[in-house]
Amino acid sequence: MRKILIVIDMQNDFIDAALGTKEAAAIVEAVKEKILSYPAADVFATMDTHTENYMETQEGKYLPVPHCIKGSEGWQIRPDIAGLLTGAKIYEKPTFGSTALAADLKEMSEKEEIELELIGLCTDICVVSNALLMKATMPEVKITVDASCCAGVTPEKHLAALETMRSCQVQVIND
């Protein structure tokens, strides 16, 4: 059984810049430890990626805070985490969930037995979106979220997202 780690959006803007929170900053060390517990070839990552016209998009109208603009410092994965992702396949995604990542993982699951573990930011937006997308794409693959390596927009939204994922048969650990 191959275990795959998916590191969601550990970017500067979500940790300590445009949309950063103290809860996001607090998980950085745990995220680094988790990444180091996996072989480099079994680590995948996502990057929230927007363009200069972000404010004109549907997301920009609902969340009018420019963030993760491609090429900006805020878009970059936090340097101490990026240094641990040198062997990881990284997916840039313009929306909450990565359909390309889900498709690649599905293809992998058809060739070998895999389990998935998700960590990162934000629990209530991109982590839950990716977890549910993967569950819908691969209903028989075990998917786990490590709550100690995730943070939501608020602590309450973090807990609500964990409960939503549990309801959809995503395993939640360390909460």
HELIX and SHEET records of a PDB file:
HELIX    1   1 ASN A   12  ILE A   15  1                                   4    
HELIX    2   2 LYS A   22  ALA A   26  1                                   5    
HELIX    3   3 VAL A   28  LEU A   36  1                                   9    
HELIX    4   4 ALA A   40  ASP A   42  5                                   3    
HELIX    5   5 TYR A   54  GLU A   56  5                                   3    
HELIX    6   6 GLN A   58  TYR A   62  1                                   5    
HELIX    7   7 PRO A   79  ALA A   82  1                                   4    
HELIX    8   8 THR A   99  LYS A  111  1                                  13    
HELIX    9   9 THR A  123  VAL A  127  3                                   5    
HELIX   10  10 VAL A  128  THR A  137  1                                  10    
HELIX   11  11 PRO A  155  SER A  167  1                                  13    
SHEET    1   A 6 LYS A  89  LYS A  93  0                                        
SHEET    2   A 6 VAL A  43  ASP A  48  1                                        
SHEET    3   A 6 ARG A   2  ILE A   8  1                                        
SHEET    4   A 6 ILE A 114  LEU A 121  1                                        
SHEET    5   A 6 LYS A 142  ALA A 151  1                                        
SHEET    6   A 6 GLN A 171  ILE A 173  1                                        
END                                                                             
